[in-house]
Amino acid sequence: MTLPIIHVFLSHGLESGPDSTKIQAMKSISGKYPGVVAEAVDHRSSKDPTTRLKQMQAAMERAGADPQRTVLAGSSMGGWVCAQTSAMTPVLGCFLLAPALALIRYPQSRPQISATFSQIIHGWEDDAVPVMPVLELAQQQRISVLILNDGHRLENSVARITQEFERFLKACLENRNTP
């Protein structure tokens, strides 16, 4: 029996790229599982959140990804891209690292994250995206949150992030046959 394909789309932050440490670590985890196709979307051509949102939607369309078998994972602005994508098209999973949520300079800064599985990982010492508004949004939407003793880049927590992402992806894979 062939398992349905799960697409994983990874969205990097404002100042990084598709080859960044966290994005590549999550892509590597995705590659361990049969039937999982992972793509690190390259957003470096624009710093505009709306343009990056369109790039994510185009990547999903090009891949022929079924939203109910799609996992979105993003960091910072990439987290906002994933959250907003899920608000527009409900997905299987939404895994967000220090997501740029609840920031007034972003359009739709408080998207209604719509995913079967959602998780946010944030740093207590985040100087770019304040932790408290993200916690409030997570509380309102009943999203699981892990707060780490780290900054915005979560650079001291890559091992923990990969562990959490693997656990998250396994939960999504167990649900792959559900409509």
TORPA-4810 file (N, C-alpha, C, O; in nm, 3 decimals):
<nodes>
NODE_1_0.084_-0.118_0.000_0.000_0.000_0.000_0.088_0.124_0.000_0.179_0.137_0.083_M
NODE_2_0.062_0.216_-0.092_0.137_0.341_-0.099_0.070_0.444_-0.009_-0.051_0.467_-0.017_T
NODE_3_0.151_0.504_0.076_0.099_0.607_0.165_0.082_0.738_0.090_0.162_0.769_0.001_L
NODE_4_-0.021_0.816_0.124_-0.036_0.947_0.060_0.085_1.035_0.092_0.139_1.029_0.202_P
NODE_5_0.124_1.115_-0.003_0.238_1.204_0.015_0.202_1.315_0.112_0.092_1.371_0.108_I
NODE_6_0.296_1.346_0.198_0.287_1.462_0.287_0.387_1.564_0.234_0.506_1.534_0.219_I
NODE_7_0.339_1.685_0.206_0.429_1.794_0.166_0.465_1.877_0.289_0.378_1.911_0.369_H
NODE_8_0.592_1.908_0.303_0.639_1.998_0.407_0.700_2.119_0.338_0.793_2.106_0.258_V
NODE_9_0.647_2.236_0.368_0.700_2.360_0.313_0.763_2.439_0.427_0.699_2.466_0.529_F
NODE_10_0.890_2.476_0.407_0.967_2.546_0.509_0.989_2.690_0.465_1.029_2.717_0.351_L
NODE_11_0.963_2.783_0.557_0.968_2.925_0.524_1.066_2.995_0.620_1.044_2.997_0.741_S
NODE_12_1.171_3.052_0.565_1.276_3.115_0.646_1.239_3.257_0.688_1.139_3.314_0.642_H
NODE_13_1.320_3.312_0.775_1.297_3.446_0.828_1.344_3.556_0.735_1.399_3.530_0.627_G
NODE_14_1.322_3.679_0.779_1.350_3.799_0.700_1.495_3.807_0.653_1.520_3.834_0.535_L
NODE_15_1.589_3.784_0.741_1.730_3.803_0.709_1.806_3.673_0.681_1.928_3.675_0.667_E
NODE_16_1.736_3.563_0.672_1.805_3.436_0.645_1.767_3.385_0.507_1.726_3.463_0.421_S
NODE_17_1.781_3.256_0.487_1.750_3.198_0.356_1.713_3.053_0.369_1.709_2.999_0.480_G
NODE_18_1.685_2.987_0.258_1.642_2.848_0.260_1.751_2.752_0.309_1.722_2.637_0.343_P
NODE_19_1.875_2.798_0.314_1.985_2.714_0.361_2.019_2.740_0.508_2.121_2.693_0.557_D
NODE_20_1.935_2.815_0.577_1.963_2.847_0.718_1.962_2.720_0.803_1.903_2.618_0.765_S
NODE_21_2.027_2.728_0.916_2.046_2.611_1.003_1.914_2.546_1.042_1.899_2.425_1.027_T
NODE_22_1.819_2.624_1.092_1.693_2.565_1.139_1.612_2.507_1.024_1.555_2.398_1.037_K
NODE_23_1.606_2.577_0.913_1.530_2.528_0.797_1.591_2.398_0.746_1.518_2.302_0.718_I
NODE_24_1.722_2.393_0.733_1.787_2.271_0.684_1.774_2.157_0.785_1.762_2.041_0.745_Q
NODE_25_1.776_2.188_0.915_1.759_2.083_1.016_1.619_2.021_1.004_1.605_1.899_1.013_A
NODE_26_1.518_2.105_0.985_1.382_2.051_0.972_1.365_1.977_0.840_1.294_1.877_0.833_M
NODE_27_1.429_2.026_0.734_1.423_1.957_0.606_1.488_1.819_0.617_1.438_1.722_0.561_K
NODE_28_1.598_1.812_0.690_1.667_1.685_0.710_1.579_1.585_0.786_1.574_1.467_0.751_S
NODE_29_1.511_1.632_0.889_1.417_1.545_0.963_1.309_1.495_0.869_1.275_1.377_0.870_I
NODE_30_1.254_1.584_0.787_1.147_1.546_0.693_1.194_1.437_0.598_1.117_1.347_0.564_S
NODE_31_1.319_1.445_0.555_1.374_1.349_0.460_1.390_1.209_0.515_1.414_1.115_0.438_G
NODE_32_1.378_1.192_0.646_1.391_1.059_0.707_1.267_0.973_0.687_1.272_0.852_0.710_K
NODE_33_1.157_1.032_0.645_1.030_0.960_0.641_0.984_0.936_0.497_0.978_1.030_0.417_Y
NODE_34_0.952_0.811_0.465_0.901_0.780_0.332_0.769_0.853_0.309_0.686_0.866_0.399_P
NODE_35_0.751_0.900_0.187_0.627_0.968_0.152_0.622_1.114_0.192_0.520_1.180_0.174_G
NODE_36_0.732_1.166_0.247_0.738_1.307_0.284_0.826_1.380_0.184_0.941_1.341_0.161_V
NODE_37_0.772_1.485_0.125_0.845_1.567_0.030_0.860_1.705_0.093_0.760_1.771_0.122_V
NODE_38_0.984_1.749_0.113_1.008_1.878_0.179_1.069_1.978_0.082_1.155_1.944_0.000_A
NODE_39_1.022_2.101_0.092_1.075_2.210_0.009_1.100_2.332_0.097_1.011_2.377_0.169_E
NODE_40_1.221_2.383_0.090_1.254_2.510_0.156_1.228_2.621_0.055_1.302_2.637_-0.042_A
NODE_41_1.122_2.696_0.078_1.084_2.803_-0.015_1.186_2.917_-0.003_1.222_2.957_0.107_V
NODE_42_1.231_2.967_-0.117_1.330_3.075_-0.119_1.257_3.209_-0.129_1.202_3.244_-0.233_D
NODE_43_1.257_3.283_-0.018_1.189_3.413_-0.013_1.286_3.530_-0.026_1.244_3.645_-0.008_H
NODE_44_1.411_3.506_-0.055_1.511_3.614_-0.051_1.487_3.725_-0.151_1.546_3.832_-0.137_R
NODE_45_1.402_3.705_-0.251_1.378_3.808_-0.350_1.294_3.924_-0.297_1.285_4.029_-0.361_S
NODE_46_1.233_3.906_-0.179_1.147_4.012_-0.124_1.148_4.009_0.028_1.155_3.903_0.090_S
NODE_47_1.140_4.127_0.088_1.127_4.138_0.233_0.983_4.172_0.272_0.954_4.193_0.389_K
NODE_48_0.895_4.176_0.175_0.756_4.210_0.198_0.677_4.085_0.239_0.678_3.986_0.166_D
NODE_49_0.607_4.089_0.354_0.533_3.970_0.399_0.427_3.924_0.300_0.409_3.803_0.281_P
NODE_50_0.358_4.016_0.237_0.253_3.977_0.142_0.311_3.907_0.020_0.253_3.810_-0.030_T
NODE_51_0.424_3.954_-0.028_0.491_3.889_-0.141_0.535_3.748_-0.102_0.518_3.654_-0.179_T
NODE_52_0.591_3.735_0.018_0.634_3.603_0.064_0.514_3.508_0.081_0.526_3.388_0.056_R
NODE_53_0.402_3.561_0.123_0.280_3.481_0.134_0.242_3.426_-0.004_0.207_3.309_-0.018_L
NODE_54_0.248_3.511_-0.105_0.217_3.468_-0.242_0.317_3.363_-0.291_0.280_3.270_-0.363_K
NODE_55_0.444_3.378_-0.251_0.545_3.279_-0.290_0.514_3.142_-0.228_0.531_3.039_-0.293_Q
NODE_56_0.468_3.142_-0.103_0.432_3.016_-0.037_0.313_2.952_-0.110_0.313_2.833_-0.138_M
NODE_57_0.212_3.032_-0.139_0.094_2.979_-0.207_0.132_2.923_-0.344_0.081_2.819_-0.385_Q
NODE_58_0.221_2.992_-0.415_0.266_2.944_-0.547_0.344_2.813_-0.534_0.328_2.723_-0.617_A
NODE_59_0.427_2.802_-0.432_0.504_2.678_-0.411_0.410_2.561_-0.385_0.431_2.452_-0.438_A
NODE_60_0.308_2.583_-0.304_0.211_2.477_-0.276_0.136_2.437_-0.403_0.113_2.319_-0.428_M
NODE_61_0.099_2.537_-0.481_0.026_2.509_-0.605_0.114_2.433_-0.705_0.069_2.335_-0.765_E
NODE_62_0.239_2.477_-0.721_0.332_2.409_-0.814_0.352_2.263_-0.777_0.362_2.177_-0.864_R
NODE_63_0.357_2.236_-0.646_0.380_2.099_-0.598_0.253_2.014_-0.603_0.258_1.893_-0.585_A
NODE_64_0.140_2.078_-0.628_0.013_2.004_-0.626_-0.019_1.952_-0.486_-0.078_1.846_-0.471_G
NODE_65_0.021_2.028_-0.385_0.005_1.986_-0.245_-0.141_1.990_-0.202_-0.210_2.090_-0.222_A
NODE_66_-0.187_1.881_-0.143_-0.319_1.874_-0.082_-0.306_1.940_0.056_-0.230_1.891_0.139_D
NODE_67_-0.377_2.050_0.082_-0.363_2.118_0.211_-0.383_2.026_0.332_-0.319_2.046_0.435_P
NODE_68_-0.470_1.928_0.321_-0.494_1.838_0.433_-0.381_1.738_0.453_-0.382_1.660_0.548_Q
NODE_69_-0.283_1.741_0.364_-0.163_1.659_0.377_-0.039_1.746_0.365_0.065_1.705_0.313_R
NODE_70_-0.054_1.871_0.414_0.055_1.968_0.406_0.093_2.016_0.546_0.007_2.048_0.628_T
NODE_71_0.224_2.020_0.570_0.279_2.075_0.694_0.358_2.199_0.658_0.443_2.197_0.569_V
NODE_72_0.329_2.307_0.727_0.401_2.433_0.709_0.489_2.455_0.831_0.444_2.438_0.944_L
NODE_73_0.614_2.492_0.808_0.705_2.521_0.919_0.783_2.646_0.884_0.843_2.655_0.776_A
NODE_74_0.782_2.743_0.975_0.850_2.868_0.944_0.906_2.936_1.066_0.861_2.915_1.179_G
NODE_75_1.005_3.021_1.040_1.074_3.095_1.145_1.057_3.245_1.122_1.075_3.293_1.010_S
NODE_76_1.022_3.317_1.227_1.009_3.463_1.226_0.908_3.507_1.118_0.791_3.471_1.127_S
NODE_77_0.951_3.583_1.017_0.858_3.622_0.912_0.803_3.498_0.842_0.688_3.496_0.798_M
NODE_78_0.886_3.395_0.831_0.840_3.268_0.773_0.731_3.204_0.858_0.643_3.136_0.805_G
NODE_79_0.736_3.226_0.989_0.629_3.179_1.077_0.499_3.252_1.049_0.392_3.192_1.047_G
NODE_80_0.510_3.383_1.026_0.390_3.460_0.989_0.334_3.407_0.856_0.213_3.388_0.841_W
NODE_81_0.424_3.383_0.759_0.381_3.332_0.627_0.304_3.201_0.645_0.198_3.183_0.585_V
NODE_82_0.356_3.111_0.727_0.290_2.982_0.749_0.157_3.001_0.821_0.057_2.940_0.784_C
NODE_83_0.154_3.085_0.924_0.031_3.109_0.998_-0.076_3.168_0.907_-0.191_3.124_0.909_A
NODE_84_-0.039_3.267_0.828_-0.136_3.333_0.740_-0.181_3.238_0.628_-0.297_3.240_0.588_Q
NODE_85_-0.089_3.156_0.578_-0.127_3.057_0.477_-0.232_2.963_0.534_-0.331_2.932_0.467_T
NODE_86_-0.211_2.918_0.657_-0.308_2.826_0.720_-0.442_2.895_0.745_-0.547_2.831_0.740_S
NODE_87_-0.439_3.024_0.772_-0.564_3.098_0.794_-0.646_3.104_0.665_-0.769_3.105_0.669_A
NODE_88_-0.577_3.107_0.553_-0.645_3.116_0.423_-0.681_2.978_0.368_-0.783_2.962_0.301_M
NODE_89_-0.597_2.879_0.398_-0.617_2.743_0.350_-0.579_2.649_0.464_-0.460_2.625_0.486_T
NODE_90_-0.677_2.594_0.538_-0.645_2.505_0.649_-0.555_2.389_0.605_-0.574_2.330_0.499_P
NODE_91_-0.456_2.359_0.690_-0.356_2.257_0.658_-0.350_2.152_0.768_-0.415_2.165_0.872_V
NODE_92_-0.272_2.048_0.745_-0.252_1.943_0.844_-0.170_1.993_0.962_-0.207_1.971_1.077_L
NODE_93_-0.058_2.061_0.934_0.029_2.104_1.042_0.087_2.242_1.022_0.114_2.284_0.909_G
NODE_94_0.106_2.314_1.134_0.166_2.447_1.130_0.263_2.456_1.249_0.220_2.461_1.364_C
NODE_95_0.393_2.457_1.219_0.499_2.454_1.319_0.574_2.586_1.309_0.639_2.613_1.208_F
NODE_96_0.566_2.668_1.414_0.614_2.806_1.406_0.725_2.834_1.506_0.712_2.804_1.625_L
NODE_97_0.835_2.891_1.457_0.950_2.926_1.541_0.959_3.078_1.551_0.976_3.147_1.450_L
NODE_98_0.948_3.130_1.672_0.955_3.275_1.695_0.876_3.350_1.588_0.929_3.441_1.524_A
NODE_99_0.749_3.311_1.568_0.672_3.368_1.457_0.645_3.517_1.475_0.616_3.563_1.585_P
NODE_100_0.654_3.590_1.367_0.629_3.734_1.367_0.478_3.759_1.373_0.418_3.807_1.277_A
NODE_101_0.421_3.723_1.486_0.276_3.740_1.506_0.253_3.854_1.605_0.340_3.889_1.684_L
NODE_102_0.135_3.911_1.598_0.093_4.018_1.688_0.184_4.140_1.675_0.205_4.213_1.773_A
NODE_103_0.237_4.163_1.556_0.318_4.282_1.528_0.237_4.376_1.440_0.187_4.335_1.336_L
NODE_104_0.224_4.500_1.482_0.136_4.592_1.408_0.184_4.623_1.267_0.103_4.662_1.183_I
NODE_105_0.312_4.606_1.239_0.361_4.638_1.104_0.333_4.528_1.003_0.365_4.543_0.884_R
NODE_106_0.274_4.417_1.048_0.242_4.308_0.956_0.094_4.313_0.920_0.010_4.342_1.005_Y
NODE_107_0.061_4.283_0.794_-0.081_4.271_0.760_-0.138_4.147_0.830_-0.067_4.048_0.849_P
NODE_108_-0.263_4.153_0.867_-0.325_4.039_0.937_-0.230_3.986_1.045_-0.193_3.868_1.041_Q
NODE_109_-0.192_4.070_1.138_-0.088_4.034_1.234_-0.132_3.928_1.335_-0.049_3.873_1.408_S
NODE_110_-0.261_3.900_1.341_-0.311_3.799_1.434_-0.395_3.696_1.357_-0.514_3.681_1.384_R
NODE_111_-0.333_3.625_1.262_-0.412_3.531_1.181_-0.471_3.418_1.267_-0.413_3.377_1.368_P
NODE_112_-0.585_3.371_1.224_-0.646_3.255_1.289_-0.579_3.132_1.229_-0.611_3.090_1.118_Q
NODE_113_-0.486_3.073_1.304_-0.411_2.959_1.255_-0.506_2.840_1.246_-0.572_2.803_1.342_I
NODE_114_-0.510_2.782_1.127_-0.606_2.675_1.103_-0.531_2.550_1.055_-0.501_2.534_0.936_S
NODE_115_-0.501_2.464_1.152_-0.428_2.340_1.123_-0.473_2.234_1.221_-0.507_2.265_1.336_A
NODE_116_-0.472_2.110_1.177_-0.505_2.000_1.266_-0.406_1.995_1.382_-0.444_1.971_1.496_T
NODE_117_-0.277_2.018_1.352_-0.171_2.021_1.452_-0.100_2.155_1.443_-0.061_2.197_1.334_F
NODE_118_-0.083_2.221_1.557_-0.011_2.350_1.560_0.080_2.353_1.681_0.047_2.300_1.787_S
NODE_119_0.195_2.415_1.663_0.286_2.435_1.775_0.368_2.560_1.749_0.407_2.589_1.636_Q
NODE_120_0.394_2.633_1.856_0.480_2.751_1.852_0.597_2.727_1.947_0.578_2.681_2.060_I
NODE_121_0.717_2.761_1.901_0.834_2.762_1.987_0.888_2.904_1.984_0.907_2.962_1.877_I
NODE_122_0.911_2.960_2.102_0.953_3.099_2.111_1.062_3.110_2.217_1.078_3.020_2.300_H
NODE_123_1.138_3.218_2.215_1.242_3.241_2.314_1.203_3.349_2.413_1.147_3.452_2.376_G
NODE_124_1.232_3.325_2.540_1.204_3.426_2.643_1.277_3.556_2.614_1.227_3.664_2.643_W
NODE_125_1.396_3.546_2.556_1.481_3.665_2.533_1.466_3.721_2.392_1.556_3.789_2.343_E
NODE_126_1.355_3.693_2.325_1.333_3.740_2.188_1.323_3.892_2.189_1.233_3.949_2.250_D
NODE_127_1.416_3.959_2.119_1.416_4.105_2.113_1.352_4.158_1.984_1.344_4.279_1.965_D
NODE_128_1.308_4.070_1.897_1.245_4.112_1.771_1.093_4.092_1.775_1.019_4.177_1.726_A
NODE_129_1.049_3.981_1.831_0.906_3.951_1.843_0.878_3.927_1.991_0.915_3.822_2.044_V
NODE_130_0.813_4.022_2.057_0.784_4.004_2.200_0.706_3.876_2.227_0.612_3.843_2.155_P
NODE_131_0.746_3.806_2.333_0.687_3.676_2.363_0.542_3.688_2.415_0.459_3.604_2.382_V
NODE_132_0.511_3.789_2.493_0.379_3.795_2.557_0.263_3.805_2.457_0.166_3.731_2.473_M
NODE_133_0.268_3.891_2.354_0.158_3.892_2.258_0.141_3.759_2.184_0.029_3.720_2.149_P
NODE_134_0.253_3.690_2.159_0.245_3.559_2.093_0.180_3.458_2.187_0.099_3.376_2.144_V
NODE_135_0.215_3.464_2.315_0.151_3.376_2.414_0.001_3.403_2.423_-0.079_3.310_2.432_L
NODE_136_-0.037_3.529_2.421_-0.180_3.564_2.426_-0.253_3.510_2.304_-0.362_3.455_2.317_E
NODE_137_-0.194_3.526_2.187_-0.255_3.473_2.064_-0.267_3.320_2.073_-0.370_3.263_2.038_L
NODE_138_-0.162_3.255_2.121_-0.164_3.109_2.136_-0.273_3.067_2.235_-0.343_2.969_2.212_A
NODE_139_-0.286_3.141_2.343_-0.390_3.108_2.442_-0.529_3.123_2.380_-0.614_3.037_2.398_Q
NODE_140_-0.551_3.232_2.309_-0.681_3.255_2.246_-0.715_3.145_2.146_-0.831_3.106_2.133_Q
NODE_141_-0.614_3.095_2.076_-0.638_2.995_1.971_-0.609_2.853_2.018_-0.618_2.759_1.939_Q
NODE_142_-0.574_2.836_2.145_-0.547_2.704_2.203_-0.437_2.629_2.129_-0.453_2.513_2.092_R
NODE_143_-0.325_2.700_2.107_-0.211_2.642_2.038_-0.103_2.608_2.140_-0.073_2.687_2.229_I
NODE_144_-0.046_2.490_2.126_0.063_2.446_2.212_0.184_2.537_2.193_0.221_2.571_2.080_S
NODE_145_0.246_2.576_2.306_0.362_2.666_2.301_0.474_2.610_2.387_0.450_2.559_2.497_V
NODE_146_0.594_2.619_2.337_0.714_2.585_2.413_0.800_2.711_2.416_0.841_2.762_2.312_L
NODE_147_0.828_2.761_2.537_0.911_2.879_2.553_1.049_2.833_2.602_1.060_2.765_2.704_I
NODE_148_1.152_2.872_2.528_1.288_2.831_2.561_1.370_2.950_2.610_1.338_3.065_2.581_L
NODE_149_1.474_2.922_2.683_1.564_3.024_2.732_1.661_3.060_2.619_1.776_3.017_2.619_N
NODE_150_1.613_3.138_2.523_1.689_3.170_2.404_1.637_3.301_2.347_1.538_3.356_2.396_D
NODE_151_1.704_3.351_2.244_1.664_3.474_2.178_1.582_3.448_2.053_1.533_3.337_2.031_G
NODE_152_1.567_3.552_1.972_1.482_3.544_1.853_1.529_3.436_1.754_1.446_3.365_1.697_H
NODE_153_1.656_3.425_1.734_1.707_3.328_1.637_1.702_3.184_1.687_1.722_3.090_1.609_R
NODE_154_1.677_3.165_1.815_1.673_3.031_1.875_1.797_2.950_1.841_1.792_2.828_1.828_L
NODE_155_1.909_3.019_1.827_2.032_2.954_1.782_2.091_2.856_1.882_2.167_2.767_1.844_E
NODE_156_2.056_2.871_2.010_2.107_2.778_2.111_2.012_2.660_2.132_2.034_2.577_2.220_N
NODE_157_1.908_2.654_2.052_1.803_2.553_2.074_1.776_2.466_1.952_1.671_2.404_1.944_S
NODE_158_1.869_2.461_1.859_1.845_2.386_1.735_1.819_2.238_1.763_1.730_2.178_1.703_V
NODE_159_1.896_2.178_1.855_1.875_2.036_1.887_1.733_2.016_1.943_1.666_1.920_1.905_A
NODE_160_1.689_2.103_2.030_1.554_2.089_2.088_1.448_2.111_1.980_1.347_2.040_1.977_R
NODE_161_1.470_2.208_1.893_1.375_2.234_1.784_1.362_2.112_1.694_1.251_2.075_1.656_I
NODE_162_1.474_2.049_1.660_1.465_1.931_1.573_1.393_1.816_1.643_1.318_1.742_1.579_T
NODE_163_1.414_1.801_1.773_1.342_1.697_1.848_1.191_1.726_1.845_1.111_1.636_1.820_Q
NODE_164_1.156_1.850_1.870_1.014_1.888_1.872_0.953_1.874_1.732_0.839_1.828_1.718_E
NODE_165_1.028_1.913_1.630_0.975_1.902_1.494_0.955_1.757_1.456_0.856_1.723_1.391_F
NODE_166_1.047_1.670_1.494_1.031_1.528_1.463_0.906_1.471_1.531_0.829_1.398_1.470_E
NODE_167_0.886_1.505_1.658_0.767_1.461_1.730_0.640_1.514_1.661_0.542_1.442_1.644_R
NODE_168_0.644_1.640_1.623_0.532_1.705_1.556_0.502_1.637_1.421_0.387_1.606_1.390_F
NODE_169_0.607_1.615_1.343_0.590_1.552_1.212_0.535_1.410_1.225_0.451_1.368_1.146_L
NODE_170_0.582_1.336_1.325_0.529_1.200_1.349_0.379_1.205_1.376_0.304_1.121_1.324_K
NODE_171_0.334_1.301_1.455_0.191_1.314_1.483_0.115_1.342_1.354_0.006_1.288_1.332_A
NODE_172_0.171_1.427_1.269_0.107_1.456_1.141_0.102_1.332_1.052_0.002_1.306_0.986_C
NODE_173_0.212_1.256_1.050_0.217_1.135_0.967_0.118_1.030_1.013_0.061_0.958_0.931_L
NODE_174_0.098_1.020_1.142_0.000_0.925_1.193_-0.140_0.962_1.148_-0.229_0.877_1.146_E
NODE_175_-0.160_1.084_1.112_-0.291_1.135_1.071_-0.304_1.145_0.918_-0.406_1.194_0.869_N
NODE_176_-0.203_1.100_0.844_-0.200_1.121_0.700_-0.316_1.058_0.623_-0.350_1.106_0.515_R
NODE_177_-0.377_0.954_0.676_-0.485_0.889_0.602_-0.621_0.947_0.633_-0.721_0.904_0.576_N
NODE_178_-0.626_1.043_0.723_-0.755_1.104_0.754_-0.786_1.212_0.653_-0.698_1.289_0.614_T
NODE_179_-0.911_1.220_0.611_-0.944_1.324_0.512_-0.930_1.462_0.569_-0.954_1.561_0.499_P
</nodes>
